[in-house]
Amino acid sequence: MKRHHRVVPLVAALALLGACATSPHADTAAPSGDKAKTADKPVYAGLDPVDDKNPFPSTYHPLPSITTALVGATVFTGTGARIDGGTVVLVDGKIAAVGKDIPVPAGAKVIDARGKYVTPGIIDAHSHLGVYASPSVWANSDGNEMTDPNTAQVWAEHSVWPQDPGFIRALEGGITTLEILPGSANLFGGRAVILKNVPGRTVQDKKFPGAPYGLKMACGENPKRVYGSKGRTPATRMGNVFGYRKAWIDAQEYRRKWDDYRRKLADYKAGKGDKAPDAPKRDLQMDTLAGVLDGSILVQNHCYRADEMAQMIDISHEFGFHIAMFHHGSEAYKIADILKKEDICVATWGEWWGFKMEAYDGIEENAALLQKAGVCTVIHSDDDILTQHLVQEATIALAAGRRMGIQIDEAEAIKWVTANPAKSIGVLDKTGTLEPGKMGDVVLWSADPFSVYATADQVFIDGALIYDRHDPAAQPKSDFELGQTGPAHPGPAGVGSGRPVLTTSTEQPQ
């Protein structure tokens, strides 16, 4: 839910990166020989929703990187391990080695990290940056398509403004990956997109390669308030559930039509029958829901109350899909055993509660209780300011758990903003932990990141130094900010080579 938007102070910098989008699709070849000659309809040519999941492909390319070794740090790996006096080596944009007393490659840039901390890049699994961009004016409010309870056909990426200064503010807080979701006005809000937090001229320049899409769904007060106030269904929670079930019934029927078409097409290609089948008409709304049913799109479900989470689980069982994560989850602690059994992650806050009735039973101990029960626990922002302080929000939840006697180690708690969100949005195989072979998404902190005094001193994405708090030449600025603040400086040496690099401000983030 997007409750409010703030105008973010215009500070810090952005190196533009650009690449031209090219279509990954080519028409499927027609059958050869006599079969092709006798068909009176063209054989399907790349329009099948199963084979056309990404008509807007990622054009992301990592910025140039150099072999780098961060030496002498306290390292939280994101796997639950803590290494004192550890070393993290980045080679060719990947994590090459992590450990104590490991050799540093010849010619590597060595960063003295003694007295500092290293973590995986921080992941915000619930963000509206870009779709509710700064400045917070009507022209930039593009997160909620409040025209129908089911807008599964819309995609958040088509609203993302890549020049939103909020992306840079988040980078200054160590955020390297974000899931950008539509708002929560509708039962089905549309597709979520996962972005690497790098400069880009287009949203496709920022799209995380190979990441799955999410489907934003919403329980509770928001949909019934939005449509009930218009005299439409849903106006109640029972109307919400009717809307979910009707949509999934329609999606099952749509999927059956396509499955039947594919069977007939396969038979035709195998020489059975004299006529190619007619493909069903594409329906963009149903494409998204069918993607959930086949497991390629992950359900990201805004839901506060425990009873409603249980109902959504029942609906998922009825229609045969899995809920990847409940977002906000203020009452998740009440059904922690069920969530553990279902392998559903929960994204929540440290202390936000009571701003509406369905958030009334939110407690600061929520995350700690979920962790104790073995639930995949995530701290998220849902806010353009909080995303800058996500580890501090995790600290609030950690401290609350300790006050009630739940002793969670910091090396485990860091998973709330690294490995667990990576799992929940489907990219844990690529990022979220400091393990050899994974993306070189790394944050060097000035102090223990669970301290209110800690700042993200350096941020690496795919091994490239994207942000350096102490080097104005490595502080990105968006096009929107150019001309808003001080003089330009040369871009960071070795970063953005071959691409236009635009420059800098010596001001500190607010």
For each residue, the residues with C-beta under 8 A, 3 or more apart:
1: 183 184 218 222 302 328 382
2: 5 128 132 143 144 183 184 382
3: 355 382 383
4:
5: 2 132 134 136 141 384
6: 134 136 384 385
7: 134 135 136
8: 134 165 166 169 384 385 510
9: 509 510
10: 165 480 481 484 485
11: 165 169 481 485 505 507 508 509 510
12: 168 169 172 475 476 477 481 504 505 507 509
13: 168 472 475 476 477 481 502 503 504 505
14: 163 168 199 476 477 478 479 481 502 503
15: 63 199 476 491 492 495 496 499 500 501 502 503
16: 199 200 201 479 496 499 500 501 502
17: 61 63 198 199 200 201 205 496 499
18: 200 201 202 205 499 500
19: 59 60 61 205
20: 59
21: 56 57 59 202 204
22: 57 59
23: 26 55 57
24: 54 57
25: 46 52 55
26: 23 46
27: 45 46
28: 43 44 45 46
29: 32
30: 36 39 42 43 45
31: 35 36 39 43 268 269
32: 29 35 36
33: 36 37
34: 37 38
35: 31 32 38 39 268 269 271
36: 30 31 32 33 39 43
37: 33 34
38: 34 35 274
39: 30 31 35 36 42 43 268 275 276
40: 275 276
41: 275 276 277 278
42: 30 39 45 276
43: 28 30 31 36 39 265 268 269 276
44: 28 47 48 265 276 279
45: 27 28 30 42
46: 25 26 27 28 51 52
47: 44 52 279 282
48: 44 51 52 258 262 279
49: 52 53 258 282 286 287 290 291
50: 53 258 262 290 294
51: 46 48
52: 25 46 47 48 49 55
53: 49 50 213 291 296
54: 24 57 58
55: 23 25 52
56: 21 155 157 158 204 207
57: 21 22 23 24 54 204 207
58: 54 204 207 208 209 210
59: 19 20 21 22 202 204 205 207
60: 19 196 198 200 204 205 206 207 208 209
61: 17 19
62: 65 93 461 462 463 464
63: 15 17 198 461 462 464 466 495 496
64: 464 494 495 496 497 498
65: 62 68 90 92 93 440 460 462 463 464 465
66: 108 109 463 494
67: 89 90 91 92 105 107 108 109
68: 65 89 90 108 109 110 111 460 463 465
69: 87 88 89 90 104 105 108 109 110 111
70: 73 87 88 89 90 111 113 118 442 444
71: 87 104 110 111 112 113 114
72: 85 86 87 112 113 114 115
73: 70 85 86 87 88 113 114 116 117 118 444
74: 82 83 84 85 86 116 117 118 448
75: 81 82 83 86 87 88 98 117 118 119 434
76: 81 82 117 118 119 120 410 411 414 449
77: 80 81 82 83 98 120 411 433 434 435
78: 119 120 414 415 418 419 432 433 434
79: 419 433 434 435
80: 77 409 411 412 415
81: 75 76 77 411
82: 74 75 76 77 409 410 411
83: 74 75 77 86 98 99 100
84: 74 100
85: 72 73 74 100 114
86: 72 73 74 75 83 98 99 100 118
87: 69 70 71 72 73 75 97 98 99 100 101 102 104
88: 69 70 73 75 95 97 98 118 434 442
89: 67 68 69 70 95 96 97 98 102 104 105 108
90: 65 67 68 69 70 93 94 95 96 440 442 460 463
91: 67 94 96 105 463
92: 65 67 96 463
93: 62 65 90 439 440 462 463 464
94: 90 91 436 437 438 439 440 462 463
95: 88 89 90 98 434 435 436 437 438 439 440 442
96: 89 90 91 92 105 436
97: 87 88 89 102 436
98: 75 77 83 86 87 88 89 95 102 434 435 436
99: 83 86 87 102
100: 83 84 85 86 87
101: 87
102: 87 89 97 98 99
103:
104: 69 71 87 89 108 110
105: 67 69 89 91 96 108
106:
107: 67
108: 66 67 68 69 89 104 105
109: 66 67 68 69
110: 68 69 71 104
111: 68 69 70 71 444 458
112: 71 72
113: 70 71 72 73 116 118 444
114: 71 72 73 85
115: 72 447
116: 73 74 113 444 445 446 447 457
117: 73 74 75 76 444 445 447 448 449 454
118: 70 73 74 75 76 86 88 113 434 442 443 444 445
119: 75 76 78 122 174 414 418 434 442 443 445 449
120: 76 77 78 414 418 419 431 432 433 434 441 442 443
121: 174 175 176 177 418 431 441 442 443 459 460 461
122: 119 173 174 175 176 390 391 417 418 443
123: 175 176 177 178 179 417 418 421 422 425 431 432
124: 127 170 175 177 178 179 380 381 387 390 417 421
125: 178 179 300 325 327 347 378 380 421 424 425
126: 179 181 300 327 347 380 381 382
127: 124 170 178 179 180 181 380 381 382 387
128: 2 131 132 143 180 181 183 382 384
129: 132 133 160 164 166 167 170 178 180 384 387
130: 133 159 160 161 162 164 166 167 180 195 203
131: 128 142 143 156 159 160 161 180 181 182 183
132: 2 5 128 129 136 140 141 142 143 183 384
133: 129 130 136 140 142 161 163 164 166
134: 5 6 7 8 140 164 165 166 384
135: 7 140
136: 5 6 7 132 133 140 141
137: 140 141
138: 141
139:
140: 132 133 134 135 136 137 161 164
141: 5 132 136 137 138 144
142: 131 132 133 159 161
143: 2 128 131 132 156 159 181 182 183
144: 2 141 182 183 184 185 186 189
145: 148 151 154 182 185 186 189 190
146: 185 186 226
147: 151
148: 145 151 186
149: 186 187 188 223 227 232 233 234 243
150: 186 187 188 243 247 285
151: 145 147 148 154 182 186 188 189 190 285
152: 188 189 190 191 215 247 285 286 288 289
153: 190 283 284 285 287 288
154: 145 151 158 182 189 190 191
155: 56 158 190 191 193 213
156: 131 143 159 160 180 181 182 190 191 192 193 216
157: 56 160 180 191 193 203 204 207
158: 56 154 155 203
159: 130 131 142 143 156 182
160: 129 130 131 156 157 164 180 193 195 203 206
161: 130 131 133 140 142 164
162: 130 167 200 201 202 203 205 206 478
163: 14 133 478 479 480
164: 129 130 133 134 140 160 161 167 478 480
165: 8 10 11 134 168 169 478 480 481
166: 8 129 130 133 134 169 170 384 387
167: 129 130 162 164 170 171 178 197 478
168: 12 13 14 165 171 172 476 477 478 481
169: 8 11 12 165 166 172 173 384 387 388 509
170: 124 127 129 166 167 173 175 178 197 384 387 388
171: 167 168 174 175 176 197 459 466 467 476
172: 12 168 169 388 456 459 467 469 509
173: 122 169 170 387 388 389 390 391 456 509
174: 119 121 122 171 390 391 443 445 449 456 459
175: 121 122 123 124 170 171 178 197 387 388 390
176: 121 122 123 171 196 197 431 441 443 459 461
177: 121 123 124 194 195 196 197 208 421 422 427 431 441
178: 123 124 125 127 129 167 170 175 194 195 197 387
179: 123 124 125 126 127 192 193 194 195 214 300 421 425
180: 127 128 129 130 131 156 157 160 192 193 194 195
181: 126 127 128 131 143 156 189 192 214 216 300 327
182: 131 143 144 145 151 154 156 159 186 189 190 191 192 216
183: 1 2 128 131 132 143 144 189 216
184: 1 2 144 189 216 218 222 223 302
185: 144 145 146 189 218 222 223 226
186: 144 145 146 148 149 150 151 182 189 190 218 223 226
187: 149 150 217 218 223 234 240 243 244 247
188: 149 150 151 152 215 216 217 247 285 288 289
189: 144 145 151 152 154 181 182 183 184 185 186 216 217 218
190: 145 151 152 153 154 155 156 182 186 215 216 288
191: 152 154 155 156 157 182 213 214 215 216 288 297
192: 156 179 180 181 182 213 214 215 216 300
193: 155 156 157 160 179 180 203 207 213 214
194: 177 178 179 180 207 208 211 212 214 425 426 427
195: 130 160 177 178 179 180 203 206 207 208
196: 60 176 177 206 207 208 461 462
197: 167 170 171 175 176 177 178 206 461 466
198: 17 60 63 205 206 461 466
199: 14 15 16 17 205 476 478 496
200: 16 17 18 60 162 203 204 205 206
201: 16 17 18 162 205
202: 18 21 59 162 205 206
203: 130 157 158 160 162 193 195 200 206 207
204: 21 56 57 58 59 60 157 200 207
205: 17 18 19 59 60 162 198 199 200 201 202
206: 60 160 162 195 196 197 198 200 202 203
207: 56 57 58 59 60 157 193 194 195 196 203 204 211
208: 58 60 177 194 195 196 211 427 430
209: 58 60
210: 58 427 430
211: 194 207 208 425 426 427 430
212: 194 296 297 298 425 426
213: 53 155 191 192 193 288 291 296 297 298
214: 179 181 191 192 193 194 297 298 299 300 324 425 426
215: 152 188 190 191 192 288 289 291 292 297 298 299 300
216: 156 181 182 183 184 188 189 190 191 192 300 302
217: 187 188 189 244 299 300 301 302 312
218: 1 184 185 186 187 189 222 223 301 302 303
219: 223 240 301 302 303 304 305 308 309 311 312
220: 223 224 237 240 302 303 304 305 308 358
221: 224 225 356 357 358
222: 1 184 185 218 225 226 302
223: 149 184 185 186 187 218 219 220 226 227 234 240 243
224: 220 221 227 228 234 235 236 237 239 240
225: 221 222 228 229
226: 146 185 186 222 223 229 230
227: 149 223 224 230 232 233 234 235 239
228: 224 225 231 232 234 235 236 239
229: 225 226
230: 226 227
231: 228 235
232: 149 227 228 235
233: 149 227 239 242 243
234: 149 187 223 224 227 228 237 238 239 240 242 243
235: 224 227 228 231 232 239
236: 224 228 239 240
237: 220 224 234 240 241 308
238: 234 241 242
239: 224 227 228 233 234 235 236 242 243
240: 187 219 220 223 224 234 236 237 243 244
241: 237 238 244 245 311 315
242: 233 234 238 239 245 246
243: 149 150 187 223 233 234 239 240 246 247
244: 187 217 240 241 247 248 312 315
245: 241 242 248 249 315 318 319
246: 242 243 249 250
247: 150 152 187 188 243 244 250 251 289
248: 244 245 251 252 289 293 315 318 319 321
249: 245 246 252 253 319
250: 246 247 253 254 286 289
251: 247 248 254 255 286 289 290 292 293 319
252: 248 249 255 256 293 319
253: 249 250 256 257
254: 250 251 257 258 280 283 286 289 290
255: 251 252 258 259 286 290 293 294
256: 252 253 259 260
257: 253 254 260 261 280
258: 48 49 50 254 255 261 262 280 290
259: 255 256 262 263
260: 256 257 263 264
261: 257 258 264 265 277 278 279 280
262: 48 50 258 259 265 266
263: 259 260 266 267
264: 260 261 267 268 273 277
265: 43 44 261 262 268 269 276 277
266: 262 263 269 270
267: 263 264 270 272 273
268: 31 35 39 43 264 265 271 272 273 275 276 277
269: 31 35 43 265 266
270: 266 267
271: 35 268
272: 267 268
273: 264 267 268
274: 38
275: 39 40 41 268
276: 39 40 41 42 43 44 265 268
277: 41 261 264 265 268
278: 41 261
279: 44 47 48 261
280: 254 257 258 261
281:
282: 47 49 287
283: 153 254 286 287
284: 153 287 288
285: 150 151 152 153 188 288 289
286: 49 152 250 251 254 255 283 289 290
287: 49 153 282 283 284 290 291
288: 152 153 188 190 191 213 215 284 285 291 292 297
289: 152 188 215 247 248 250 251 254 285 286 292 293
290: 49 50 251 254 255 258 286 287 293 294
291: 49 53 213 215 287 288 294 296 297
292: 215 251 288 289 295 296 297 298 299 321
293: 248 251 252 255 289 290 319 320 321
294: 50 255 290 291
295: 292 321 322
296: 53 212 213 291 292
297: 191 212 213 214 215 288 291 292
298: 212 213 214 215 292 324 325 424 425 426
299: 214 215 217 292 316 321 322 323 324 325
300: 125 126 179 181 192 214 215 216 217 324 325 327 424 425
301: 217 218 219 309 312 323 325 326 327
302: 1 184 216 217 218 219 220 222 326 327 328
303: 218 219 220 308 309 312 326 327 328 329
304: 219 220 308 328 329 330 331 358 359 362
305: 219 220 308 309 330 331 358 361
306: 309 310 331 332 334 335
307: 310 311
308: 219 220 237 303 304 305 311 312 358
309: 219 301 303 305 306 312 313 326 329 331 332 335 338 339
310: 306 307 313 314 335 338
311: 219 241 307 308 314 315
312: 217 219 244 301 303 308 309 315 316 323 326
313: 309 310 316 317 323 338 342 344
314: 310 311 317 318
315: 241 244 245 248 311 312 318 319
316: 299 312 313 319 320 321 322 323
317: 313 314 320
318: 245 248 314 315
319: 245 248 249 251 252 293 315 316
320: 293 316 317
321: 248 292 293 295 299 316
322: 295 299 316 342 343 344
323: 299 301 312 313 316 326 342 344
324: 214 298 299 300 344 345 424 425 426
325: 125 298 299 300 301 344 345 346 347 376 378 424 425
326: 301 302 303 309 312 323 329 332 339 344 345 346 347
327: 125 126 181 300 301 302 303 347 380 382
328: 1 302 303 304 347 348 349 359 382
329: 303 304 309 326 332 346 347 348 366
330: 304 305 348 353 358 359 360 361 362 363 366
331: 304 305 306 309 334 335 361 362
332: 306 309 326 329 335 336 339 346 348 366 370 375
333: 336 363 365 366 369 370
334: 306 331 361
335: 306 309 310 331 332 338 339
336: 332 333 339 340 369 370 372 373 375
337: 340 341 373
338: 309 310 313 335 341 342
339: 309 326 332 335 336 342 344 346 370 373 375
340: 336 337 343 373 374 375
341: 337 338
342: 313 322 323 338 339
343: 322 340 376
344: 313 322 323 324 325 326 339 375 376
345: 324 325 326 375 376 377 378 420 421 423 424
346: 325 326 329 332 339 370 375 376 377 378
347: 125 126 325 326 327 328 329 378 379 380 421 424
348: 328 329 330 332 362 366 367 370 377 378 379 380 397
349: 328 352 353 362 379 380 382 386 393 397
350: 364 367 379 393 394 395 396 397 400
351: 364 393 396 397 400
352: 349 355 359 362
353: 330 349 359 360 361 362 363 364
354: 359 360 362
355: 3 352 359
356: 221 359 360
357: 221 360
358: 220 221 304 305 308 330
359: 304 328 330 352 353 354 355 356 362
360: 330 353 354 356 357
361: 305 330 331 334 353
362: 304 330 331 348 349 352 353 354 359 366
363: 330 333 353 366 400
364: 350 351 353 396 397 400
365: 333 368 369 397 400 401 403 404 406
366: 329 330 332 333 348 362 363 369 370 397
367: 348 350 370 371 377 379 394 397 398 400 401 416
368: 365 371 372 397 398 400 401 402 404 406 408
369: 333 336 365 366 372 373 401 406
370: 332 333 336 339 346 348 366 367 373 375 377
371: 367 368 374 375 377 401 406 408 412 413 416
372: 336 368 369 401 406 408
373: 336 337 339 340 369 370
374: 340 371
375: 332 336 339 340 344 345 346 370 371
376: 325 343 344 345 346 420 423 424
377: 345 346 348 367 370 371 415 416 420
378: 125 325 345 346 347 348 416 417 420 421 424
379: 347 348 349 350 367 390 393 394 397 416 417
380: 124 125 126 127 327 347 348 349 390 421
381: 124 126 127 384 386 387 390 393
382: 1 2 3 126 127 128 327 328 349 386
383: 3 386 387
384: 5 6 8 128 129 132 134 166 169 170 381 387
385: 6 8 388 389
386: 349 381 382 383 389 390 393
387: 124 127 129 166 169 170 173 175 178 381 383 384 390
388: 169 170 172 173 175 385 509
389: 173 385 386 392 393
390: 122 124 173 174 175 379 380 381 386 387 393 394 417
391: 122 173 174 394 395 414 417 449 450 454
392: 389 395 396 450 452
393: 349 350 351 379 381 386 389 390 396 397
394: 350 367 379 390 391 397 398 413 414 416 417 450
395: 350 391 392 398 399 450 451 452
396: 350 351 364 392 393 399 400
397: 348 349 350 351 364 365 366 367 368 379 393 394 400 401 413 416
398: 367 368 394 395 401 402 408 410 413 450
399: 395 396 402 403
400: 350 351 363 364 365 367 368 396 397 403 404
401: 365 367 368 369 371 372 397 398 404 406 407 408
402: 368 398 399 405 406 407 408
403: 365 399 400
404: 365 368 400 401
405: 402
406: 365 368 369 371 372 401 402
407: 401 402
408: 368 371 372 398 401 402 412 413
409: 80 82 412 413
410: 76 82 398 413 414 448 450
411: 76 77 80 81 82 414
412: 80 371 408 409 415
413: 371 394 397 398 408 409 410 416 450
414: 76 78 119 120 391 394 410 411 417 418 449
415: 78 80 377 412 418 419 420
416: 367 371 377 378 379 394 397 413 420 421
417: 122 123 124 378 379 390 391 394 414 420 421
418: 78 119 120 121 122 123 414 415 421 422 432 433
419: 78 79 120 415 422 423 428 432 433
420: 345 376 377 378 415 416 417 423 424 432
421: 123 124 125 177 179 345 347 378 380 416 417 418 424 425 432
422: 123 177 418 419 425 427 428 430 431 432 433
423: 345 376 419 420 426 428 432
424: 125 298 300 324 325 345 347 376 378 420 421
425: 123 125 179 194 211 212 214 298 300 324 325 421 422
426: 194 211 212 214 298 324 423
427: 177 194 208 210 211 422 430 431 432
428: 419 422 423 431 432 433
429:
430: 208 210 211 422 427 438 439
431: 120 121 123 176 177 422 427 428 438 439 441
432: 78 120 123 418 419 420 421 422 423 427 428 438
433: 77 78 79 120 418 419 422 428 438
434: 75 77 78 79 88 95 98 118 119 120 438 442
435: 77 79 95 98 438
436: 94 95 96 97 98
437: 94 95
438: 94 95 430 431 432 433 434 435 441
439: 93 94 95 430 431 461 462 463
440: 65 90 93 94 95 460 461 462 463 464
441: 120 121 176 177 431 438 460 461 462
442: 70 88 90 95 118 119 120 121 434 459 460
443: 118 119 120 121 122 174 176 449 456 458 459 460
444: 70 73 111 113 116 117 118 456 457 458 459 460
445: 116 117 118 119 174 448 449 454 455 456 457
446: 116 453 454 455 456 457 469
447: 115 116 117 451 453 454 455
448: 74 117 410 445 451 454
449: 76 117 119 174 391 414 443 445 454
450: 391 392 394 395 398 410 413 454
451: 395 447 448 454
452: 392 395
453: 446 447
454: 117 391 445 446 447 448 449 450 451
455: 445 446 447 469
456: 172 173 174 443 444 445 446 459 467 469
457: 116 444 445 446 468 469 470
458: 111 443 444 465 467 468 469
459: 121 171 172 174 176 442 443 444 456 465 466 467
460: 65 68 90 121 440 441 442 443 444 463 464 465 466
461: 62 63 121 176 196 197 198 439 440 441 464 466
462: 62 63 65 93 94 196 439 440 441
463: 62 65 66 68 90 91 92 93 94 439 440 460
464: 62 63 64 65 93 440 460 461 495
465: 65 68 458 459 460 468 474 492 495
466: 63 171 197 198 459 460 461 474 476 495
467: 171 172 456 458 459 474 475 476
468: 457 458 465 471 473 474 475 492
469: 172 446 455 456 457 458 475 508
470: 457
471: 468 474 475 492
472: 13 475 489 504 505 506
473: 468 489 490 491 492 493 503 504
474: 465 466 467 468 471 492 495
475: 12 13 467 468 469 471 472 504 505
476: 12 13 14 15 168 171 199 466 467
477: 12 13 14 168 481 482 485 502 503 504 505
478: 14 162 163 164 165 167 168 199 481 482
479: 14 16 163 482 502
480: 10 163 164 165 484
481: 10 11 12 13 14 165 168 477 478 484 485 505
482: 477 478 479 488 502
483:
484: 10 480 481
485: 10 11 477 481 505 507
486: 505 506 507
487:
488: 482 502 503 504
489: 472 473 503 504
490: 473 493 501 503
491: 15 473 495 496 501 502 503 504
492: 15 465 468 471 473 474 495 496 501
493: 473 490
494: 64 66 497
495: 15 63 64 464 465 466 474 491 492 501
496: 15 16 17 63 64 199 491 492 499 500 501
497: 64 494
498: 64
499: 15 16 17 18 496
500: 15 16 18 496
501: 15 16 490 491 492 495 496
502: 13 14 15 16 477 479 482 488 491
503: 13 14 15 473 477 488 489 490 491
504: 12 13 472 473 475 477 488 489 491
505: 11 12 13 472 475 477 481 485 486
506: 472 486
507: 11 12 485 486
508: 11 469
509: 9 11 12 169 172 173 388
510: 8 9 11
